[in-house]
Amino acid sequence: MIRKPITTEKAIRLIEAENTILFEVDTRKTKDEIKKSVEKIFNVKVESVNTSNRGSKKIAYVKLDKKNHAIDVATKLGMI
């Protein structure tokens, strides 16, 4: 489902500024399935999920609830 986190300069900026983490996900998964998966794996509350298809890849923009900090999840993943 969730293939890998995206660690570009823009992705790091989104983590710090908007509490949003970017993931490359399976192209067949819906926003609701992505949301449930992130909540289960990282034990956080997800506020919203936006997706973008780039060629054969699907990018999920996962915005976390204000009580959960994206920088903490990114640290666990080794992104920062």
N, C-alpha and C positions, 0 to 999 in steps of 0.2 A: 504494500500500500504506500507507505512513505519510503521512498528510495534513499534520499540523502538530503541533508541541509545544504542550502546554497550560501557560500561564503564570499560573495563578491563585495566590493566596496559599497555598493548601493545597499546590499542586504545588511551589512553591519550598521550603516547609517539608519536604516529602518528599525533595527533592533533598539538603537539608542533613542531615536526621536519619537517613534510611533508605537513602540511596544509590539512590533510585528516581526515574525520570523518567516523566512522563505524556505519552502521545501520543494524538491522535485518529487512528484507523486505519480502513481499509476494513472494513465490517461482515461481509464474506464471508471474511475471512482468519482462519486458526487461530492459536493461541498459538505453535505451532512455526514457522509461516511468519513471524510477527511477530518472533520471536527471531532467526531466520536473517537477516532483513532488517536489523535493528538492528545485529547483529554485523558484517554486511558493510558497511553504510553508515558506521558510526562506528568500526570497527576496535576493538571492545571485546568482552569476554566477558560474556554475560548469564547471571545466576544463575537467574532465574525471570520468568515473565510471567503476570500476572493481567489479566482483562478484565472490563469492566462495560458493559452496554448501557444507554444513556440516551436513550430516544426513538429517533430515527433515527441516533444516533451510537454509536460503539463506542470506549471509552476503554481503552487498554492501560497498565497499571502495569508498567513494565520495571525490575526490580531488577538492578543491575549487580554483578559480582563484586567482592570487596573490593580487588583489585589495580587495578581501574578505578574512577575517581572520577566520579560523576554530575555534580559541579560543573564538571569539565573539559569534559564534553560539552555541558552547559548554556551554558557560556561560548562554546564554538564556535558554538552556535546563536543566540547573542545574547540568551538569556533572562535572564542575570544580568550 
